[in-house]
């Protein structure tokens, strides 16, 4: 019996640009998270006495700013070398041969597959053959699987591949292939990389996306880590265990605000949701995006008092029982006002409601007057204003303005 670890998409020292724009963001903790996740990977291999480790591409996020990134990775591989643990890896689209301009020699225990053609590597002392190919450049448009070596009889055959398969939402298409392509190769286990969401695609043979080892933003929520695979003496996969490695847990904290009329009740719901998310994060830093939804009488207040809302959420996070950073508070609620009734109140109110409705359906083209105004703004200011006036951002801005105005009309300036 032997065991190996399948990991992918380390994205070491991913820059995570724009974090400084978030007030109170734990920038250093988040930026160091990919390194800490790799340290956790190595610690797991040592604790479980793994027989070898495979990494299915994107060890690095791109070209190194300096040699520190490469030296850190090399140092972690030396820890595995000291324990006699071999490592097989391939390069993906982010760390393809054409992307990296700096190089460092790797310890003797690390085998990096060539980008010229697929090859095989026999793991010393084990009936295991690993097959793989690195990316020569960032955009690999062809199916690499047909060029992989044939399965070796009497051995456990492991395919190491960085691929988008036939294409998945949110990911660029690289080294496309089908599940049938993989199945027909006759390998026992396919260790895939590139898709960051962990996924088990097949058990005959085993085809697994281990996912990335550390979520990097609010679209990569939930546990992130690797697979610990146990293989029997008969060279059959006995178990494939997901092991968490992340040190920052990204989460969408959904809070149902439907029917809520008092801010105190809403904050109680937010508090409960944050405490649940903290428990699920297991002591890691929780990077939370709070999403409020449902029809509520507080709809206008939530938009009008956005700063107070966020401040209260941050305050609740301080008492949630663990480290929490509120990345964003997103108001996706709806009003409980009958706009037809409001419009019938008087002619002026009707005109305002009609204008608001028209603003939500009209073309996104900006009036000439707005274009003239933008031209006289400094470049640094103009870029931010234009971002707010285009696409999704414009829709969100209009929704916020609509909510505030309708709230004022419905309450005549009074409290909700």
PANUBA-233982 format. One record per residue (C-alpha): residue number from 1; residue in one letter; z, y, x. Coordinates in pm, 1 decimal. Layout:
<atoms>
+-----+---------+----------+----------+----------+
| num | residuo |       zz |       yy |       xx |
+-----+---------+----------+----------+----------+
| NUM |       a |        Z |        Y |        X |
...
+-----+---------+----------+----------+----------+
</atoms>
This chain:
<atoms>
+-----+---------+----------+----------+----------+
| num | residuo |       zz |       yy |       xx |
+-----+---------+----------+----------+----------+
|   1 |       x |      0.0 |      0.0 |      0.0 |
|   2 |       x |    -69.8 |    353.9 |    117.5 |
|   3 |       x |    -44.3 |    707.8 |    -22.9 |
|   4 |       x |   -242.8 |   1022.2 |     30.9 |
|   5 |       x |   -234.7 |   1382.8 |    -88.3 |
|   6 |       x |   -535.7 |   1549.1 |   -248.1 |
|   7 |       x |   -530.4 |   1930.1 |   -236.2 |
|   8 |       x |   -792.4 |   2204.0 |   -261.0 |
|   9 |       x |   -848.3 |   2578.2 |   -282.0 |
|  10 |       x |   -563.8 |   2701.9 |    -62.3 |
|  11 |       x |   -731.3 |   3046.6 |    -38.4 |
|  12 |       x |   -498.9 |   3139.5 |    245.6 |
|  13 |       x |   -418.4 |   3510.5 |    265.8 |
|  14 |       x |   -619.1 |   3592.5 |    -44.3 |
|  15 |       x |   -610.5 |   3975.0 |    -46.0 |
|  16 |       x |   -519.2 |   4018.3 |   -415.9 |
|  17 |       x |   -652.1 |   4372.5 |   -415.4 |
|  18 |       x |   -510.7 |   4629.7 |   -653.5 |
|  19 |       x |   -152.9 |   4505.4 |   -666.3 |
|  20 |       x |    -28.1 |   4840.1 |   -539.1 |
|  21 |       x |   -148.8 |   4994.9 |   -866.8 |
|  22 |       x |    126.2 |   4808.5 |  -1052.7 |
|  23 |       x |    457.2 |   4991.0 |  -1042.3 |
|  24 |       x |    732.4 |   4768.6 |   -908.0 |
|  25 |       x |    498.7 |   4482.6 |   -818.0 |
|  26 |       x |    651.6 |   4240.3 |   -562.4 |
|  27 |       x |    344.9 |   4286.9 |   -342.5 |
|  28 |       x |    467.1 |   4110.5 |    -31.1 |
|  29 |       x |    601.6 |   3808.9 |   -221.7 |
|  30 |       x |    276.1 |   3761.1 |   -409.6 |
|  31 |       x |     56.8 |   3815.1 |   -104.9 |
|  32 |       x |    259.3 |   3562.3 |     95.9 |
|  33 |       x |    249.2 |   3305.2 |   -184.7 |
|  34 |       x |    -56.4 |   3117.5 |    -55.5 |
|  35 |       x |    114.6 |   3062.9 |    280.5 |
|  36 |       x |    435.9 |   2944.4 |    118.0 |
|  37 |       x |    235.3 |   2704.5 |   -101.0 |
|  38 |       x |     72.9 |   2552.8 |    209.7 |
|  39 |       x |    417.3 |   2513.4 |    365.3 |
|  40 |       x |    522.7 |   2330.9 |     48.2 |
|  41 |       x |    218.2 |   2105.3 |     76.9 |
|  42 |       x |    307.3 |   2010.2 |    432.7 |
|  43 |       x |    673.4 |   1959.4 |    339.0 |
|  44 |       x |    565.5 |   1725.8 |     56.4 |
|  45 |       x |    347.8 |   1522.0 |    292.7 |
|  46 |       x |    641.2 |   1485.2 |    533.0 |
|  47 |       x |    898.7 |   1405.1 |    264.0 |
|  48 |       x |    677.6 |   1145.1 |     95.5 |
|  49 |       x |    554.6 |   1004.3 |    428.0 |
|  50 |       x |    194.2 |   1042.8 |    313.0 |
|  51 |       x |    -51.0 |    834.8 |    515.1 |
|  52 |       x |   -314.5 |   1109.9 |    515.7 |
|  53 |       x |   -412.8 |   1437.5 |    346.8 |
|  54 |       x |   -750.9 |   1552.1 |    213.0 |
|  55 |       x |   -840.9 |   1915.5 |    134.4 |
|  56 |       x |  -1147.8 |   1970.1 |    -84.1 |
|  57 |       x |  -1263.2 |   2310.9 |     37.0 |
|  58 |       x |  -1171.1 |   2680.2 |     37.6 |
|  59 |       x |   -888.4 |   2655.3 |    285.8 |
|  60 |       x |   -955.5 |   3023.8 |    345.8 |
|  61 |       x |  -1040.0 |   3296.9 |     93.2 |
|  62 |       x |  -1311.6 |   3443.1 |    314.9 |
|  63 |       x |  -1362.3 |   3575.8 |    664.8 |
|  64 |       x |  -1037.4 |   3639.7 |    851.4 |
|  65 |       x |   -918.6 |   3995.2 |    901.0 |
|  66 |       x |   -782.5 |   3870.1 |   1232.5 |
|  67 |       x |   -684.6 |   3535.3 |   1385.0 |
|  68 |       x |   -341.3 |   3529.6 |   1216.6 |
|  69 |       x |   -475.2 |   3343.1 |    912.5 |
|  70 |       x |   -634.6 |   3070.3 |   1122.8 |
|  71 |       x |   -329.7 |   3041.9 |   1345.7 |
|  72 |       x |   -102.5 |   2995.3 |   1045.4 |
|  73 |       x |   -315.8 |   2712.3 |    908.2 |
|  74 |       x |   -340.2 |   2552.0 |   1250.5 |
|  75 |       x |     38.4 |   2568.2 |   1291.5 |
|  76 |       x |     87.7 |   2380.0 |    965.3 |
|  77 |       x |   -160.8 |   2113.3 |   1074.2 |
|  78 |       x |     37.1 |   2073.0 |   1396.9 |
|  79 |       x |    344.1 |   1987.2 |   1186.7 |
|  80 |       x |    143.3 |   1705.0 |   1029.0 |
|  81 |       x |      7.7 |   1597.2 |   1367.3 |
|  82 |       x |    362.6 |   1559.8 |   1498.5 |
|  83 |       x |    431.9 |   1320.0 |   1210.7 |
|  84 |       x |    113.3 |   1121.6 |   1272.4 |
|  85 |       x |    -54.0 |   1231.8 |    946.1 |
|  86 |       x |   -435.5 |   1270.1 |    962.3 |
|  87 |       x |   -609.3 |   1545.2 |    763.5 |
|  88 |       x |   -970.1 |   1544.3 |    636.8 |
|  89 |       x |  -1119.7 |   1866.1 |    504.5 |
|  90 |       x |  -1442.7 |   2029.5 |    400.4 |
|  91 |       x |  -1545.4 |   2393.4 |    374.7 |
|  92 |       x |  -1628.6 |   2540.2 |     33.8 |
|  93 |       x |  -1807.8 |   2854.2 |    -78.3 |
|  94 |       x |  -1527.3 |   3087.2 |     35.7 |
|  95 |       x |  -1496.4 |   2946.4 |    387.8 |
|  96 |       x |  -1851.5 |   2818.8 |    447.0 |
|  97 |       x |  -1983.6 |   2814.3 |    804.0 |
|  98 |       x |  -2187.5 |   3130.2 |    744.5 |
|  99 |       x |  -1883.9 |   3315.0 |    604.5 |
| 100 |       x |  -1634.7 |   3271.4 |    889.2 |
| 101 |       x |  -1715.4 |   3475.2 |   1200.1 |
| 102 |       x |  -1396.8 |   3370.4 |   1384.3 |
| 103 |       x |  -1308.3 |   3015.5 |   1484.0 |
| 104 |       x |  -1009.7 |   2830.7 |   1628.8 |
| 105 |       x |   -989.7 |   2475.1 |   1755.7 |
| 106 |       x |   -799.8 |   2241.7 |   1524.9 |
| 107 |       x |   -543.6 |   1977.1 |   1625.3 |
| 108 |       x |   -670.1 |   1625.3 |   1696.7 |
| 109 |       x |   -537.5 |   1495.1 |   1363.2 |
| 110 |       x |   -775.3 |   1718.2 |   1163.7 |
| 111 |       x |  -1128.3 |   1601.9 |   1085.8 |
| 112 |       x |  -1356.9 |   1869.6 |    943.7 |
| 113 |       x |  -1679.6 |   1736.4 |    796.4 |
| 114 |       x |  -2008.5 |   1880.5 |    918.6 |
| 115 |       x |  -2216.8 |   2119.7 |    709.2 |
| 116 |       x |  -2546.1 |   1975.5 |    839.8 |
| 117 |       x |  -2521.5 |   1648.8 |    647.5 |
| 118 |       x |  -2267.3 |   1434.2 |    466.2 |
| 119 |       x |  -2071.7 |   1198.3 |    688.4 |
| 120 |       x |  -1793.1 |    941.5 |    685.4 |
| 121 |       x |  -1456.5 |    917.2 |    855.1 |
| 122 |       x |  -1244.5 |    603.5 |    884.5 |
| 123 |       x |   -874.3 |    684.4 |    861.3 |
| 124 |       x |   -705.7 |    522.4 |   1164.5 |
| 125 |       x |   -501.3 |    214.8 |   1080.0 |
| 126 |       x |   -599.3 |    208.5 |    711.2 |
| 127 |       x |   -880.7 |     42.0 |    510.9 |
| 128 |       x |   -996.4 |    386.8 |    402.9 |
| 129 |       x |  -1328.7 |    565.8 |    447.9 |
| 130 |       x |  -1350.2 |    933.8 |    353.0 |
| 131 |       x |  -1697.1 |   1077.9 |    283.7 |
| 132 |       x |  -1766.1 |   1450.0 |    275.3 |
| 133 |       x |  -1981.7 |   1750.2 |    358.2 |
| 134 |       x |  -1892.7 |   2113.5 |    421.7 |
| 135 |       x |  -2083.6 |   2408.8 |    281.5 |
| 136 |       x |  -2324.9 |   2565.5 |    534.5 |
| 137 |       x |  -2329.3 |   2889.3 |    336.0 |
| 138 |       x |  -2163.7 |   3044.1 |     33.1 |
| 139 |       x |  -2439.0 |   2963.8 |   -218.3 |
| 140 |       x |  -2512.6 |   2590.1 |   -220.3 |
| 141 |       x |  -2744.7 |   2540.9 |   -515.5 |
| 142 |       x |  -2844.2 |   2177.8 |   -460.3 |
| 143 |       x |  -2667.6 |   1856.6 |   -560.0 |
| 144 |       x |  -2502.8 |   1718.5 |   -244.7 |
| 145 |       x |  -2398.9 |   1382.9 |   -392.2 |
| 146 |       x |  -2729.7 |   1193.1 |   -335.4 |
| 147 |       x |  -2692.0 |   1259.9 |     37.3 |
| 148 |       x |  -2341.4 |   1111.5 |     59.1 |
| 149 |       x |  -2318.7 |    775.3 |    243.4 |
| 150 |       x |  -2310.7 |    449.2 |     52.2 |
| 151 |       x |  -1970.2 |    300.0 |    -26.1 |
| 152 |       x |  -1836.9 |     68.4 |    243.9 |
| 153 |       x |  -1753.9 |   -279.9 |    119.5 |
| 154 |       x |  -1393.9 |   -392.5 |    154.7 |
| 155 |       x |  -1271.0 |    -35.3 |    202.7 |
| 156 |       x |  -1114.7 |    228.1 |    -21.0 |
| 157 |       x |  -1392.8 |    487.4 |    -49.5 |
| 158 |       x |  -1288.7 |    848.2 |   -109.3 |
| 159 |       x |  -1540.4 |   1123.7 |   -176.2 |
| 160 |       x |  -1447.2 |   1477.9 |    -78.8 |
| 161 |       x |  -1657.8 |   1738.6 |   -258.7 |
| 162 |       x |  -1650.9 |   2109.3 |   -344.1 |
| 163 |       x |  -1841.9 |   2146.6 |   -669.1 |
| 164 |       x |  -1868.4 |   2317.9 |  -1006.1 |
| 165 |       x |  -2005.3 |   1993.2 |  -1157.5 |
| 166 |       x |  -2257.3 |   2097.2 |  -1424.5 |
| 167 |       x |  -2092.1 |   2435.6 |  -1462.3 |
| 168 |       x |  -1760.5 |   2543.6 |  -1610.4 |
| 169 |       x |  -1659.4 |   2879.0 |  -1767.6 |
| 170 |       x |  -1521.2 |   3133.0 |  -1521.3 |
| 171 |       x |  -1661.6 |   2963.3 |  -1210.6 |
| 172 |       x |  -1983.2 |   3020.4 |  -1018.3 |
| 173 |       x |  -2216.9 |   2721.8 |   -997.9 |
| 174 |       x |  -2205.4 |   2556.1 |   -657.1 |
| 175 |       x |  -2322.0 |   2207.5 |   -548.2 |
| 176 |       x |  -2385.8 |   2111.8 |   -913.0 |
| 177 |       x |  -2367.4 |   1745.5 |  -1010.7 |
| 178 |       x |  -2286.6 |   1528.0 |  -1310.1 |
| 179 |       x |  -2006.8 |   1279.1 |  -1364.9 |
| 180 |       x |  -2270.8 |   1006.6 |  -1365.5 |
| 181 |       x |  -2383.2 |   1114.4 |  -1017.5 |
| 182 |       x |  -2026.9 |   1061.4 |   -896.7 |
| 183 |       x |  -1973.6 |    735.4 |  -1084.4 |
| 184 |       x |  -2293.7 |    578.9 |   -952.0 |
| 185 |       x |  -2190.5 |    639.0 |   -591.1 |
| 186 |       x |  -1944.2 |    350.0 |   -613.7 |
| 187 |       x |  -1647.8 |    534.5 |   -461.3 |
| 188 |       x |  -1291.3 |    461.7 |   -570.6 |
| 189 |       x |  -1168.5 |    823.6 |   -584.0 |
| 190 |       x |  -1341.3 |   1159.3 |   -588.8 |
| 191 |       x |  -1124.8 |   1445.2 |   -458.5 |
| 192 |       x |  -1285.4 |   1759.9 |   -596.6 |
| 193 |       x |  -1232.0 |   2126.8 |   -525.4 |
| 194 |       x |  -1360.3 |   2466.6 |   -649.7 |
| 195 |       x |  -1230.8 |   2452.3 |  -1010.3 |
| 196 |       x |   -880.8 |   2601.5 |   -997.9 |
| 197 |       x |   -751.1 |   2445.0 |  -1319.3 |
| 198 |       x |   -610.2 |   2094.3 |  -1247.2 |
| 199 |       x |   -808.2 |   1829.5 |  -1434.7 |
| 200 |       x |   -840.8 |   1452.9 |  -1458.6 |
| 201 |       x |  -1202.8 |   1377.2 |  -1548.6 |
| 202 |       x |  -1219.2 |   1000.5 |  -1512.1 |
| 203 |       x |  -1018.7 |    692.9 |  -1412.5 |
| 204 |       x |  -1307.3 |    454.7 |  -1352.9 |
| 205 |       x |  -1354.5 |    577.1 |  -1087.9 |
| 206 |       x |  -1085.3 |    839.6 |  -1045.3 |
| 207 |       x |  -1244.1 |   1185.7 |  -1049.4 |
| 208 |       x |   -988.7 |   1462.9 |  -1006.3 |
| 209 |       x |   -978.4 |   1838.5 |   -963.0 |
| 210 |       x |   -642.1 |   1897.2 |   -797.9 |
| 211 |       x |   -665.6 |   2268.6 |   -880.5 |
| 212 |       x |   -556.2 |   2544.2 |   -646.9 |
| 213 |       x |   -214.4 |   2527.6 |   -483.8 |
| 214 |       x |   -112.8 |   2877.8 |   -594.6 |
| 215 |       x |   -223.1 |   3082.4 |   -895.3 |
| 216 |       x |   -351.7 |   3422.6 |   -788.2 |
| 217 |       x |   -368.4 |   3626.0 |  -1111.0 |
| 218 |       x |   -298.7 |   3620.8 |  -1483.8 |
| 219 |       x |   -604.4 |   3404.2 |  -1553.4 |
| 220 |       x |   -452.0 |   3125.2 |  -1340.6 |
| 221 |       x |   -139.3 |   3047.2 |  -1536.8 |
| 222 |       x |     86.1 |   2745.4 |  -1535.6 |
| 223 |       x |    185.2 |   2499.3 |  -1260.6 |
| 224 |       x |    -37.3 |   2475.7 |   -953.3 |
| 225 |       x |    -21.6 |   2213.1 |   -681.6 |
| 226 |       x |   -176.7 |   1887.9 |   -560.3 |
| 227 |       x |   -206.9 |   1516.4 |   -637.3 |
| 228 |       x |     -2.8 |   1244.1 |   -469.4 |
| 229 |       x |   -205.7 |    921.4 |   -495.2 |
| 230 |       x |    -67.9 |    570.6 |   -444.4 |
| 231 |       x |   -308.5 |    282.3 |   -369.5 |
| 232 |       x |   -214.3 |    -88.0 |   -383.8 |
| 233 |       x |   -284.9 |   -362.0 |   -129.3 |
| 234 |       x |   -577.8 |   -460.4 |   -351.7 |
| 235 |       x |   -722.0 |   -111.1 |   -289.0 |
| 236 |       x |   -671.3 |     -6.7 |   -650.7 |
| 237 |       x |   -527.0 |    328.9 |   -751.6 |
| 238 |       x |   -178.7 |    266.5 |   -887.3 |
| 239 |       x |    -76.7 |    623.8 |   -970.4 |
| 240 |       x |   -197.7 |    981.9 |   -943.4 |
| 241 |       x |     96.2 |   1223.2 |   -965.3 |
| 242 |       x |     68.3 |   1598.4 |  -1002.4 |
| 243 |       x |    312.8 |   1776.9 |   -770.0 |
| 244 |       x |    388.7 |   2146.4 |   -801.8 |
| 245 |       x |    351.5 |   2362.8 |   -490.4 |
| 246 |       x |    328.9 |   2719.0 |   -623.7 |
| 247 |       x |    595.6 |   2977.0 |   -545.7 |
| 248 |       x |    479.0 |   3240.8 |   -796.6 |
| 249 |       x |    418.8 |   3122.9 |  -1152.5 |
| 250 |       x |    174.4 |   3328.3 |  -1359.9 |
| 251 |       x |    230.9 |   3308.9 |  -1735.2 |
| 252 |       x |    101.2 |   3457.0 |  -2058.0 |
| 253 |       x |    413.3 |   3518.1 |  -2265.5 |
| 254 |       x |    300.1 |   3526.5 |  -2627.9 |
| 255 |       x |    529.9 |   3704.1 |  -2873.2 |
| 256 |       x |    461.2 |   3692.1 |  -3246.6 |
| 257 |       x |    539.9 |   4033.8 |  -3392.7 |
| 258 |       x |    407.4 |   3960.7 |  -3740.5 |
| 259 |       x |    632.9 |   4095.1 |  -4011.4 |
| 260 |       x |    866.9 |   4269.4 |  -3769.0 |
| 261 |       x |    979.9 |   4611.1 |  -3888.9 |
| 262 |       x |   1258.7 |   4700.8 |  -3643.0 |
| 263 |       x |   1223.6 |   4745.3 |  -3268.6 |
| 264 |       x |   1551.3 |   4559.6 |  -3214.1 |
| 265 |       x |   1410.6 |   4246.4 |  -3374.8 |
| 266 |       x |   1096.4 |   4271.6 |  -3164.4 |
| 267 |       x |   1294.6 |   4302.4 |  -2842.0 |
| 268 |       x |   1502.1 |   3999.8 |  -2940.8 |
| 269 |       x |   1180.6 |   3800.4 |  -2969.8 |
| 270 |       x |   1053.8 |   3927.2 |  -2635.3 |
| 271 |       x |   1388.0 |   3840.8 |  -2475.0 |
| 272 |       x |   1377.4 |   3483.8 |  -2609.2 |
| 273 |       x |   1016.2 |   3434.6 |  -2495.8 |
| 274 |       x |   1091.3 |   3563.8 |  -2145.6 |
| 275 |       x |   1395.0 |   3337.1 |  -2109.0 |
| 276 |       x |   1184.8 |   3035.6 |  -2208.2 |
| 277 |       x |    915.4 |   3128.7 |  -1956.7 |
| 278 |       x |   1176.5 |   3173.0 |  -1682.4 |
| 279 |       x |   1310.7 |   2824.0 |  -1749.2 |
| 280 |       x |    961.2 |   2679.0 |  -1732.7 |
| 281 |       x |    898.3 |   2856.7 |  -1400.7 |
| 282 |       x |   1177.1 |   2653.8 |  -1241.8 |
| 283 |       x |   1325.8 |   2922.9 |  -1020.2 |
| 284 |       x |    992.0 |   3062.1 |   -900.8 |
| 285 |       x |    901.9 |   3427.0 |   -933.6 |
| 286 |       x |    755.2 |   3462.6 |  -1283.9 |
| 287 |       x |    458.1 |   3700.1 |  -1301.7 |
| 288 |       x |    442.0 |   3757.4 |  -1676.8 |
| 289 |       x |    183.9 |   3918.4 |  -1900.6 |
| 290 |       x |    348.8 |   3978.8 |  -2237.3 |
| 291 |       x |    106.2 |   3962.6 |  -2530.5 |
| 292 |       x |    224.3 |   4097.2 |  -2866.3 |
| 293 |       x |     31.1 |   3984.8 |  -3172.9 |
| 294 |       x |     50.9 |   3982.1 |  -3553.2 |
| 295 |       x |     47.0 |   4240.1 |  -3830.8 |
| 296 |       x |    348.9 |   4465.7 |  -3798.7 |
| 297 |       x |    475.0 |   4800.5 |  -3918.0 |
| 298 |       x |    547.0 |   4874.5 |  -3551.9 |
| 299 |       x |    176.1 |   4866.3 |  -3461.4 |
| 300 |       x |    141.9 |   5242.2 |  -3422.4 |
| 301 |       x |    476.2 |   5277.8 |  -3246.0 |
| 302 |       x |    380.5 |   5010.9 |  -2991.8 |
| 303 |       x |     75.5 |   5213.0 |  -2892.6 |
| 304 |       x |    240.6 |   5554.3 |  -2917.4 |
| 305 |       x |    545.6 |   5456.6 |  -2713.8 |
| 306 |       x |    372.7 |   5232.5 |  -2458.7 |
| 307 |       x |    588.1 |   5359.8 |  -2171.7 |
| 308 |       x |    912.0 |   5296.4 |  -2358.7 |
| 309 |       x |    788.5 |   4951.9 |  -2461.5 |
| 310 |       x |    711.6 |   4853.3 |  -2104.3 |
| 311 |       x |   1042.3 |   4992.6 |  -1976.4 |
| 312 |       x |   1234.8 |   4787.9 |  -2232.1 |
| 313 |       x |   1038.9 |   4475.2 |  -2137.2 |
| 314 |       x |   1121.6 |   4532.5 |  -1770.2 |
| 315 |       x |   1486.8 |   4577.6 |  -1864.1 |
| 316 |       x |   1483.7 |   4249.6 |  -2058.2 |
| 317 |       x |   1320.7 |   4078.4 |  -1760.5 |
| 318 |       x |   1611.3 |   4186.8 |  -1540.7 |
| 319 |       x |   1844.1 |   3981.2 |  -1760.4 |
| 320 |       x |   1615.2 |   3684.2 |  -1823.5 |
| 321 |       x |   1797.0 |   3450.6 |  -1585.3 |
| 322 |       x |   1551.0 |   3445.8 |  -1297.6 |
| 323 |       x |   1311.3 |   3658.3 |  -1092.8 |
| 324 |       x |   1050.4 |   3819.5 |  -1321.5 |
| 325 |       x |    776.5 |   4074.2 |  -1266.6 |
| 326 |       x |    611.1 |   4215.4 |  -1579.2 |
| 327 |       x |    244.1 |   4237.1 |  -1482.9 |
| 328 |       x |    130.8 |   4386.9 |  -1815.1 |
| 329 |       x |    241.3 |   4435.9 |  -2172.8 |
| 330 |       x |    -64.3 |   4387.7 |  -2392.3 |
| 331 |       x |    -48.9 |   4508.8 |  -2751.0 |
| 332 |       x |   -277.9 |   4293.0 |  -2964.5 |
| 333 |       x |   -107.4 |   4359.4 |  -3295.8 |
| 334 |       x |   -262.7 |   4492.4 |  -3615.3 |
| 335 |       x |   -140.8 |   4744.5 |  -3867.3 |
| 336 |       x |     -5.6 |   4672.4 |  -4213.2 |
| 337 |       x |   -152.6 |   4990.7 |  -4354.6 |
| 338 |       x |   -408.4 |   4982.7 |  -4635.2 |
| 339 |       x |   -671.4 |   5214.0 |  -4487.5 |
| 340 |       x |   -854.8 |   5241.5 |  -4822.1 |
| 341 |       x |   -534.4 |   5366.0 |  -4983.1 |
| 342 |       x |   -479.3 |   5612.8 |  -4699.9 |
| 343 |       x |   -836.2 |   5740.8 |  -4731.2 |
| 344 |       x |   -789.0 |   5806.0 |  -5103.8 |
| 345 |       x |   -481.9 |   6024.2 |  -5046.4 |
| 346 |       x |   -679.6 |   6345.1 |  -4989.1 |
| 347 |       x |  -1018.3 |   6452.9 |  -4856.5 |
| 348 |       x |   -896.0 |   6541.0 |  -4505.9 |
| 349 |       x |   -719.8 |   6206.6 |  -4460.8 |
| 350 |       x |  -1029.5 |   6029.8 |  -4594.2 |
| 351 |       x |  -1247.2 |   6212.5 |  -4341.7 |
| 352 |       x |  -1017.8 |   6110.6 |  -4054.4 |
| 353 |       x |  -1012.6 |   5742.5 |  -4161.1 |
| 354 |       x |  -1391.2 |   5741.3 |  -4200.2 |
| 355 |       x |  -1431.5 |   5889.4 |  -3851.0 |
| 356 |       x |  -1200.9 |   5627.9 |  -3701.7 |
| 357 |       x |  -1395.5 |   5347.8 |  -3868.5 |
| 358 |       x |  -1725.0 |   5492.3 |  -3747.3 |
| 359 |       x |  -1595.1 |   5528.3 |  -3389.5 |
| 360 |       x |  -1520.1 |   5154.7 |  -3381.7 |
| 361 |       x |  -1876.8 |   5056.7 |  -3475.7 |
| 362 |       x |  -2093.2 |   5318.2 |  -3310.3 |
| 363 |       x |  -2287.2 |   5263.6 |  -2987.4 |
| 364 |       x |  -2089.8 |   5275.7 |  -2666.8 |
| 365 |       x |  -2326.0 |   5544.8 |  -2531.0 |
| 366 |       x |  -2140.7 |   5858.8 |  -2429.6 |
| 367 |       x |  -2233.9 |   6196.8 |  -2580.8 |
| 368 |       x |  -2419.2 |   6440.9 |  -2355.2 |
| 369 |       x |  -2118.8 |   6673.4 |  -2353.1 |
| 370 |       x |  -1901.7 |   6395.9 |  -2208.4 |
| 371 |       x |  -2163.3 |   6317.2 |  -1944.7 |
| 372 |       x |  -2172.5 |   6685.1 |  -1841.2 |
| 373 |       x |  -1792.7 |   6689.3 |  -1814.7 |
| 374 |       x |  -1787.4 |   6376.0 |  -1600.1 |
| 375 |       x |  -2033.3 |   6529.2 |  -1355.2 |
| 376 |       x |  -1791.7 |   6808.3 |  -1260.1 |
| 377 |       x |  -1494.2 |   6577.4 |  -1200.5 |
| 378 |       x |  -1406.1 |   6469.7 |   -844.2 |
| 379 |       x |  -1540.0 |   6122.0 |   -760.1 |
| 380 |       x |  -1192.3 |   5970.2 |   -731.8 |
| 381 |       x |  -1101.9 |   6094.8 |  -1081.2 |
| 382 |       x |  -1442.0 |   6027.4 |  -1238.3 |
| 383 |       x |  -1436.2 |   5656.4 |  -1148.3 |
| 384 |       x |  -1108.8 |   5601.4 |  -1332.8 |
| 385 |       x |  -1221.2 |   5798.0 |  -1638.7 |
| 386 |       x |  -1552.8 |   5611.1 |  -1655.8 |
| 387 |       x |  -1370.0 |   5278.6 |  -1641.9 |
| 388 |       x |  -1170.4 |   5383.2 |  -1947.1 |
| 389 |       x |  -1485.7 |   5480.8 |  -2135.7 |
| 390 |       x |  -1692.5 |   5166.1 |  -2090.4 |
| 391 |       x |  -1694.8 |   4810.4 |  -2222.8 |
| 392 |       x |  -1368.0 |   4638.3 |  -2305.5 |
| 393 |       x |  -1157.6 |   4926.3 |  -2170.2 |
| 394 |       x |  -1322.6 |   5167.9 |  -2413.3 |
| 395 |       x |  -1256.7 |   4931.6 |  -2701.8 |
| 396 |       x |   -889.9 |   4906.1 |  -2606.5 |
| 397 |       x |   -862.7 |   5283.7 |  -2574.3 |
| 398 |       x |  -1019.7 |   5337.7 |  -2916.1 |
| 399 |       x |   -786.2 |   5079.4 |  -3069.7 |
| 400 |       x |   -487.9 |   5260.1 |  -2920.4 |
| 401 |       x |   -601.5 |   5599.4 |  -3046.3 |
| 402 |       x |   -676.9 |   5454.1 |  -3391.4 |
| 403 |       x |   -330.8 |   5294.2 |  -3413.5 |
| 404 |       x |   -153.3 |   5618.3 |  -3320.6 |
| 405 |       x |   -352.2 |   5829.2 |  -3567.9 |
| 406 |       x |   -316.0 |   5582.5 |  -3855.6 |
| 407 |       x |     56.2 |   5561.2 |  -3787.3 |
| 408 |       x |     83.9 |   5939.3 |  -3804.0 |
| 409 |       x |   -114.2 |   5951.7 |  -4126.9 |
| 410 |       x |     87.1 |   5675.5 |  -4291.4 |
| 411 |       x |    428.1 |   5811.2 |  -4193.9 |
| 412 |       x |    346.8 |   6183.1 |  -4198.7 |
| 413 |       x |    520.4 |   6213.2 |  -3862.9 |
| 414 |       x |    832.7 |   6027.1 |  -3973.6 |
| 415 |       x |    986.4 |   5716.4 |  -3825.5 |
| 416 |       x |    842.3 |   5375.0 |  -3907.7 |
+-----+---------+----------+----------+----------+
</atoms>
